[in-house]
Amino acid sequence: METPAGFLFAVALVMITLHREAILRHLFLTLAFGAAVFAAPAIALPPAGQVAVERGLLPAAVFDGKVEAWTIEARMARWNVPGVSIAVIDDGKVAWARGYGVLAAGEAAPVTTDTRFQAASISKPVAATAALSLVQDGTLTLDGDINAVLTSWKLPASAFSAERPVALGDLLSHTAGVTVHGFPGYAQGAALPTNVQVLSGAAPASTRAVVSWARPGEQWQYSGGGYQIVQQMIEDRTGKTFAEVVQARVLTPSGMTASGYVLPAKGGFAFAHDNDGRPISGGWHTYPESASAGLWTTPTDLARFGLALSAAYNGKPGALLDPAIAMPMMKPVKGGYGLGPGVRGEGDAVTISHGGSNAGFNAFWVIHPRTGDGVAVMTNGDLGDRLMMEIVRGVAKIYGWPDYLPEQHAVAAVDPEILTAREGRWATDVQGQPLVFTLRREGGRMAFDTFRGTLIFTPVSATTLVAADTGATATFETDAAGKPVLRAFGLTLTRAR
């Protein structure tokens, strides 16, 4: 018999009435759960570019078009680098930043985007910017005798500068013809010299006095000593410490809030490591040579510095420097350097850059000021220079840069007997110290055992080989006496006795 619809409705009404509280309680819990799900913060996914870079580190050289990309973890292990930090600049802003690894080998504290590293020679373009800021307001001039400004110390008189004295512009572009390439730093507990003692080569300074060796403006030779003269000029002319001037004129205006010339609080900085990835004695060296090598900073702050210079290059109102000063700074003088940074390329592809290498630290910074694209990489390992450039090339590939990409080579078939004949020890002297490389044939390639590890070189001609890891070239020649000569790493080597 069919049940009347009215009866079913009545039964349903009774059931709802009897179970109203349970139904309402269930409905409340369901809504509350849904609200909690939608209110929970979403898990932030890394930018696609970051993931691609982390998996796309690239060698310096590619052979026969066969590209092998690496992960960042694999290359950190390859080069014994415990920690690295990266900041990528894309279209005029910091696209992403991240730290990898640890502050010190064997410890758990991680590298973060706030971890400070020694900038080493990237300190130089920062110092140059401070000096050019003083030029801009008339406190200093790019030309004129530097000894007219210096009061605490004078560049010793020399026949090289008798006709035309050394000028600030010469010092900034490494064309002043003054000595002292770089500084080794001071181990923990060692007495630290003043800048005047550094310039004079007086104890406790560990380097020789800064003197002239060539006529100013005629030759390019990298000189950290020249930048220490710049530091002294800034202090003598302003009556303030170098750190105070740089803070006021560069760091603060650029938004570099994690940068300075004093050691950060423990836990806020990375420790230095040797070729084998072991912490150096004392954890790090101290560099009282602030203008040349003394800055502690982060990749994010270096990215901000690059963006500040980019704004100056493009003439934006309120920029760090006026275009009349910024443009000469970023124009090559000699040796691929402007007034502070390295300069390469033209038009939209022009770049300003600088590398840095202190004991146990390596860093690289580059920006395309026209387009606002760049990267800053900082590492806490002696072989970090190799890792950082693999990262730079990965960034260049992923973000579509026109430069900093691997060089393309074709492999040359060379008779194995020729390669075997090149095996053995090759030697030269560097500043009176013997330097020996051991060469071994590995199939159709040559392994070079150096004081910085082993590099594999691939023949690209009968006489020339190229290392994929670094792009270094090795050429075998014969001298006037008919003896074999090896030219590699900017050195000329002969058979070791």
NUPAZA-229763 format. One line per 8 residues: number of its first residue (from 1); their letters; for each residue z, y, x of C-alpha. Coordinates in Angstrom, 2 decimals. Example, Ala and Ser with C-alpha at 12.3 -4.5 7.8 and 13.67 -1.06 7.14 Angstrom:
<recs>
1	AS	7.80,-4.50,12.30 | 7.14,-1.06,13.67
</recs>
This chain:
<recs>
1	METPAGFL	0.00,0.00,0.00 | -0.91,3.41,1.34 | 2.10,5.55,2.33 | 2.05,8.96,0.67 | 1.38,11.83,3.08 | 4.31,13.76,1.66 | 6.65,10.93,2.54 | 5.46,10.84,6.15
9	FAVALVMI	5.90,14.59,6.46 | 9.43,14.35,5.14 | 10.33,11.58,7.55 | 8.92,13.61,10.47 | 10.92,16.64,9.39 | 14.11,14.60,9.34 | 13.40,13.12,12.77 | 12.72,16.55,14.26
17	TLHREAIL	15.92,17.87,12.75 | 17.96,14.95,14.07 | 16.52,15.17,17.59 | 16.01,18.92,17.79 | 18.53,19.43,20.56 | 17.09,16.64,22.70 | 13.54,17.93,22.19 | 14.53,21.49,23.07
25	RHLFLTLA	16.43,20.31,26.14 | 13.39,18.31,27.31 | 11.08,21.25,26.69 | 13.37,23.58,28.65 | 13.50,21.24,31.63 | 9.73,20.80,31.59 | 9.12,24.55,31.57 | 11.75,25.14,34.24
33	FGAAVFAA	10.16,22.52,36.49 | 6.72,24.03,36.01 | 8.03,27.50,36.76 | 9.69,26.24,39.94 | 6.45,24.62,41.09 | 4.42,27.77,40.55 | 7.11,30.01,42.05 | 7.46,27.93,45.25
41	PAIALPPA	5.81,29.58,48.25 | 2.46,28.05,49.17 | 2.18,26.37,52.54 | 0.27,28.83,54.75 | -2.80,27.23,56.23 | -4.01,28.46,59.64 | -7.24,30.49,59.64 | -10.38,28.39,60.01
49	GQVAVERG	-11.21,30.20,63.24 | -7.85,29.25,64.72 | -8.33,25.57,63.93 | -11.85,25.64,65.37 | -10.67,27.31,68.59 | -7.79,24.85,69.00 | -10.34,22.02,68.92 | -13.19,23.81,70.66
57	LLPAAVFD	-12.23,24.76,74.22 | -15.36,24.86,76.38 | -16.24,24.31,80.05 | -17.80,26.96,82.27 | -21.00,24.98,82.73 | -22.98,22.64,80.48 | -25.49,20.16,81.90 | -28.64,19.08,80.08
65	GKVEAWTI	-27.33,20.62,76.87 | -24.49,18.10,76.52 | -21.49,20.10,75.33 | -18.04,18.54,75.49 | -15.36,20.43,73.57 | -11.65,19.82,74.14 | -8.39,20.36,72.26 | -5.92,22.89,73.57
73	EARMARWN	-3.26,20.19,74.02 | -5.60,18.07,76.14 | -6.46,20.96,78.45 | -2.84,22.09,78.77 | -2.13,18.58,80.03 | -5.22,18.63,82.29 | -4.14,21.83,84.04 | -0.36,21.21,83.99
81	VPGVSIAV	0.32,24.33,81.90 | 3.53,24.02,79.83 | 2.91,27.02,77.58 | 0.15,29.33,76.38 | -0.08,32.15,73.86 | -3.23,33.53,72.22 | -4.13,36.56,70.10 | -7.68,36.84,68.71
89	IDDGKVAW	-9.18,40.18,67.69 | -11.95,40.12,65.09 | -13.68,43.11,63.52 | -11.10,45.60,64.70 | -7.91,43.76,63.80 | -5.70,40.95,65.10 | -7.10,37.96,63.20 | -4.46,35.48,64.31
97	ARGYGVLA	-1.96,34.77,67.05 | -0.10,31.63,68.03 | 1.99,30.12,70.81 | 1.65,26.56,72.12 | 3.90,24.41,74.28 | 7.24,25.39,75.77 | 8.86,28.21,77.73 | 9.85,25.87,80.56
105	AGEAAPVT	8.79,22.33,81.45 | 11.30,19.72,80.33 | 12.93,22.02,77.77 | 12.44,22.24,74.02 | 12.32,26.01,73.43 | 8.79,26.72,72.15 | 6.36,29.46,73.04 | 5.97,31.82,70.07
113	TDTRFQAA	3.91,34.94,69.46 | 6.99,36.94,70.56 | 7.29,35.18,73.94 | 6.71,37.56,76.84 | 4.71,36.59,79.91 | 4.00,38.43,83.14 | 0.75,40.33,82.66 | 0.18,40.42,86.44
121	SISKPVAA	-2.90,42.55,87.21 | -3.54,43.36,83.56 | -0.82,45.90,84.39 | -3.55,47.89,86.14 | -5.62,49.03,83.13 | -2.34,49.93,81.40 | -1.36,52.05,84.43 | -4.86,53.54,84.55
129	TAALSLVQ	-4.58,54.59,80.91 | -1.31,56.39,81.64 | -2.91,58.19,84.60 | -5.96,59.18,82.53 | -3.66,60.51,79.82 | -2.19,62.81,82.47 | -5.71,63.81,83.52 | -6.49,64.61,79.91
137	DGTLTLDG	-3.64,67.13,79.64 | -4.30,68.63,83.08 | -1.28,67.15,84.87 | -3.54,65.17,87.22 | -7.21,65.38,88.21 | -9.67,62.59,88.97 | -10.97,64.38,92.04 | -9.13,66.25,94.76
145	DINAVLTS	-6.91,65.06,97.60 | -4.20,62.68,96.41 | -1.94,63.93,99.22 | -1.86,67.30,97.47 | -0.04,65.57,94.59 | 2.10,63.09,96.51 | 5.46,64.39,97.72 | 7.58,61.26,98.30
153	WKLPASAF	4.95,59.59,100.50 | 1.59,60.50,101.99 | -1.46,58.35,102.68 | -1.63,58.39,106.50 | -4.34,60.58,107.98 | -7.44,58.64,108.94 | -10.93,59.20,110.30 | -12.17,57.43,107.16
161	SAERPVAL	-10.88,60.20,104.88 | -11.32,63.15,107.24 | -14.53,64.41,105.61 | -13.77,63.48,102.00 | -10.16,62.75,100.99 | -9.14,59.92,98.69 | -9.08,60.93,95.00 | -7.38,59.45,91.94
169	GDLLSHTA	-10.73,58.28,90.58 | -11.28,56.28,93.77 | -7.93,54.54,93.39 | -8.52,53.64,89.74 | -11.97,52.15,90.47 | -10.94,50.27,93.66 | -13.31,52.39,95.76 | -10.68,54.35,97.71
177	GVTVHGFP	-11.03,52.21,100.84 | -7.28,51.48,101.01 | -5.61,48.22,101.95 | -3.33,45.56,100.38 | -5.15,43.37,97.90 | -2.13,42.11,95.95 | 1.57,41.34,95.99 | 3.38,37.97,96.14
185	GYAQGAAL	6.49,39.12,94.30 | 10.11,38.48,95.26 | 12.15,35.36,94.63 | 15.37,35.54,92.66 | 18.18,37.07,94.72 | 15.86,38.76,97.23 | 16.30,42.45,97.96 | 13.74,44.58,96.11
193	PTNVQVLS	11.95,47.47,97.80 | 11.34,50.89,96.33 | 7.74,51.91,95.77 | 7.87,54.18,98.82 | 8.99,51.19,100.91 | 6.10,49.15,99.46 | 3.61,51.87,100.37 | 5.13,52.25,103.84
201	GAAPASTR	5.42,48.52,104.50 | 9.11,49.07,105.25 | 11.85,46.46,104.74 | 12.57,44.85,102.40 | 8.89,45.09,101.38 | 7.04,41.84,102.09 | 3.59,43.41,102.45 | 2.04,45.70,105.03
209	AVVSWARP	1.71,49.46,104.72 | -1.08,50.84,102.55 | -3.60,52.58,104.82 | -7.28,53.53,104.80 | -9.88,51.04,106.00 | -13.15,52.59,104.71 | -14.56,55.93,103.61 | -13.58,56.65,99.98
217	GEQWQYSG	-16.20,56.14,97.33 | -18.57,54.10,99.47 | -17.38,50.52,99.03 | -15.62,48.47,96.40 | -12.65,46.33,97.37 | -9.90,45.34,95.01 | -6.66,47.05,95.99 | -3.25,46.62,94.41
225	GGYQIVQQ	-2.04,48.99,97.12 | -4.21,51.70,95.60 | -2.52,51.29,92.24 | 0.88,51.66,93.86 | -0.33,55.03,95.11 | -1.24,55.85,91.50 | 2.29,54.89,90.45 | 3.76,57.23,93.06
233	MIEDRTGK	1.43,60.06,92.03 | 2.59,59.73,88.42 | 6.26,59.80,89.40 | 5.92,62.66,91.89 | 3.93,64.86,89.53 | 5.95,64.24,86.34 | 9.44,63.84,87.81 | 9.92,60.79,85.58
241	TFAEVVQA	9.93,57.08,86.31 | 6.63,55.24,86.00 | 8.09,53.09,83.20 | 9.11,56.17,81.20 | 5.64,57.69,81.45 | 3.83,54.48,80.48 | 6.22,53.91,77.57 | 5.60,57.39,76.16
249	RVLTPSGM	1.86,57.61,76.82 | 0.60,54.05,76.36 | 3.04,51.46,75.02 | 4.52,53.39,72.10 | 1.25,55.02,70.91 | -0.50,51.63,71.06 | 2.23,49.87,69.09 | 3.13,47.63,72.03
257	TASGYVLP	6.68,47.00,70.88 | 7.22,43.84,72.98 | 6.14,45.27,76.34 | 7.98,46.76,79.29 | 8.83,46.59,82.98 | 12.26,44.95,82.77 | 12.98,41.27,82.25 | 13.32,40.50,78.53
265	AKGGFAFA	16.43,38.83,77.13 | 16.75,35.17,78.08 | 14.80,33.04,75.64 | 12.31,35.82,75.05 | 10.18,35.08,78.10 | 8.29,32.20,79.67 | 9.14,30.65,83.03 | 6.59,30.38,85.85
273	HDNDGRPI	5.20,26.97,86.92 | 3.31,25.70,89.95 | 0.06,23.69,90.16 | 1.91,20.52,89.15 | 3.57,22.12,86.14 | 7.02,22.37,87.73 | 9.11,25.55,87.34 | 8.97,27.63,90.50
281	SGGWHTYP	12.22,28.21,92.38 | 14.37,30.66,90.48 | 12.13,30.49,87.42 | 9.93,33.50,88.22 | 9.21,36.15,90.84 | 10.08,39.81,90.37 | 7.38,42.44,90.90 | 8.74,45.92,91.60
289	ESASAGLW	5.07,46.94,92.03 | 4.92,47.97,88.37 | 1.46,49.55,88.24 | -0.16,46.56,89.93 | 1.71,43.58,88.54 | 5.02,44.41,86.85 | 4.34,44.42,83.09 | 5.97,41.85,80.77
297	TTPTDLAR	4.10,41.60,77.47 | 2.60,39.38,74.77 | -1.03,38.64,73.84 | -0.52,40.44,70.53 | 0.57,43.59,72.36 | -2.42,43.30,74.71 | -4.63,42.99,71.64 | -3.11,46.20,70.30
305	FGLALSAA	-3.76,47.88,73.64 | -7.39,46.78,73.46 | -7.73,48.13,69.93 | -6.22,51.45,71.05 | -8.82,51.75,73.81 | -11.53,50.70,71.36 | -10.50,53.54,69.06 | -10.70,55.96,72.01
313	YNGKPGAL	-14.12,54.62,73.01 | -15.42,55.20,69.48 | -13.93,58.71,69.26 | -11.53,58.05,66.40 | -9.14,60.94,65.61 | -5.71,60.61,67.18 | -6.82,57.91,69.61 | -4.97,57.15,72.83
321	LDPAIAMP	-7.56,59.04,74.90 | -10.30,61.55,74.10 | -13.86,60.19,74.30 | -14.53,62.49,77.27 | -11.92,60.51,79.22 | -12.34,57.11,77.57 | -16.09,56.83,78.16 | -15.91,57.28,81.97
329	MMKPVKGG	-12.99,54.84,82.03 | -15.24,52.18,80.49 | -18.35,52.88,82.56 | -19.00,50.84,85.73 | -18.39,52.62,89.03 | -18.84,49.83,91.57 | -18.08,46.12,91.70 | -18.19,45.78,87.91
337	YGLGPGVR	-15.12,48.00,87.46 | -14.64,51.28,85.65 | -11.55,53.46,85.97 | -9.13,50.58,85.44 | -10.77,47.73,83.55 | -13.65,45.49,84.46 | -16.81,46.51,82.58 | -19.86,44.43,81.69
345	GEGDAVTI	-22.69,44.45,79.15 | -24.35,47.26,77.24 | -24.45,48.63,73.70 | -22.54,46.55,71.17 | -22.11,43.85,73.84 | -20.21,46.08,76.28 | -16.81,44.62,77.19 | -13.76,45.84,79.02
353	SHGGSNAG	-11.50,43.19,80.51 | -9.02,42.28,83.19 | -7.45,39.11,84.50 | -4.02,38.67,85.98 | -2.42,36.16,88.34 | 1.20,36.26,89.47 | 3.17,33.35,90.90 | 3.19,30.79,88.08
361	FNAFWVIH	1.50,33.06,85.50 | -2.16,33.62,84.58 | -3.60,35.84,81.86 | -6.89,37.27,80.62 | -7.65,40.14,78.25 | -11.04,41.26,76.91 | -12.35,43.39,74.07 | -15.78,44.58,72.88
369	PRTGDGVA	-14.88,48.20,72.10 | -17.97,48.79,69.94 | -17.36,45.87,67.60 | -13.60,45.41,67.92 | -13.79,41.74,68.93 | -11.72,40.23,71.72 | -8.93,37.94,72.82 | -5.81,37.95,74.97
377	VMTNGDLG	-4.54,34.72,76.53 | -1.33,34.33,78.55 | -0.15,31.16,80.33 | 2.87,30.07,82.37 | 1.10,27.87,84.93 | -0.59,28.39,88.30 | -3.69,26.60,86.97 | -3.59,28.60,83.76
385	DRLMMEIV	-6.61,30.59,84.91 | -8.77,27.55,84.16 | -7.19,26.92,80.78 | -7.37,30.55,79.68 | -11.11,30.82,80.36 | -11.76,27.59,78.45 | -9.96,29.25,75.53 | -11.97,32.47,75.94
393	RGVAKIYG	-15.24,30.53,75.89 | -14.10,28.66,72.77 | -13.30,31.97,71.05 | -16.68,33.39,72.12 | -18.48,30.41,70.59 | -16.52,30.30,67.33 | -16.64,34.06,66.71 | -20.28,34.52,67.69
401	WPDYLPEQ	-19.95,36.65,70.80 | -23.07,37.29,72.88 | -21.20,36.66,76.13 | -18.49,34.51,77.76 | -20.39,31.35,76.79 | -20.92,28.33,79.07 | -23.80,28.54,81.54 | -26.62,26.07,80.95
409	HAVAAVDP	-27.87,23.88,83.81 | -30.24,20.97,84.28 | -28.97,18.05,86.34 | -30.97,17.38,89.50 | -31.47,13.83,90.76 | -30.32,13.79,94.39 | -30.58,10.78,96.69 | -27.09,9.19,96.82
417	EILTAREG	-27.43,8.92,100.61 | -27.70,12.70,100.83 | -24.48,13.08,98.82 | -22.75,10.43,100.93 | -23.73,12.30,104.09 | -21.83,15.35,102.77 | -18.56,13.47,102.38 | -15.62,14.30,104.62
425	RWATDVQG	-13.49,17.28,105.55 | -14.84,20.85,105.53 | -12.75,23.71,106.93 | -12.49,27.44,107.45 | -9.85,30.06,108.29 | -8.46,32.51,105.76 | -6.56,35.36,107.42 | -5.80,33.10,110.38
433	QPLVFTLR	-4.66,30.16,108.25 | -6.68,26.90,108.20 | -8.11,25.84,104.85 | -9.54,22.34,104.44 | -11.42,20.72,101.55 | -12.17,17.01,101.32 | -15.45,15.99,99.68 | -16.10,12.58,98.09
441	REGGRMAF	-19.16,11.20,96.34 | -18.56,9.95,92.80 | -21.80,8.42,91.59 | -24.33,11.23,91.37 | -21.67,13.93,91.69 | -19.27,15.24,94.35 | -15.49,15.53,94.06 | -13.91,18.46,95.93
449	DTFRGTLI	-10.22,17.95,96.71 | -8.74,21.45,97.11 | -5.28,22.93,97.35 | -5.62,23.70,93.61 | -6.57,20.19,92.56 | -9.82,18.27,92.32 | -13.05,19.71,90.94 | -16.16,17.68,90.13
457	FTPVSATT	-19.47,19.26,91.14 | -22.82,18.25,89.61 | -26.10,18.77,91.52 | -28.48,21.31,89.98 | -30.81,21.19,92.99 | -31.03,19.33,96.27 | -28.71,21.87,97.91 | -26.67,23.43,95.07
465	LVAADTGA	-23.89,21.94,92.94 | -21.92,23.45,90.06 | -18.42,22.63,88.78 | -18.24,22.26,85.00 | -14.56,23.22,84.86 | -14.87,26.59,86.58 | -18.57,27.35,87.06 | -18.01,27.52,90.82
473	TATFETDA	-21.13,26.97,92.93 | -21.29,25.01,96.18 | -24.35,25.34,98.39 | -25.19,23.24,101.45 | -27.20,25.01,104.14 | -28.03,24.73,107.81 | -27.07,27.51,110.23 | -29.18,28.90,113.08
481	AGKPVLRA	-27.87,26.20,115.40 | -28.92,23.47,112.98 | -25.37,22.61,111.93 | -24.44,21.98,108.28 | -22.64,24.79,106.43 | -20.96,24.71,103.03 | -20.66,27.93,101.01 | -18.16,27.65,98.15
489	FGLTLTRA	-15.42,29.74,96.51 | -16.64,32.79,98.45 | -15.99,30.97,101.72 | -18.17,29.56,104.50 | -16.99,26.15,105.69 | -18.10,23.88,108.50 | -17.36,20.27,109.34 | -13.70,19.85,110.27
497	R	-13.00,18.41,113.68
</recs>
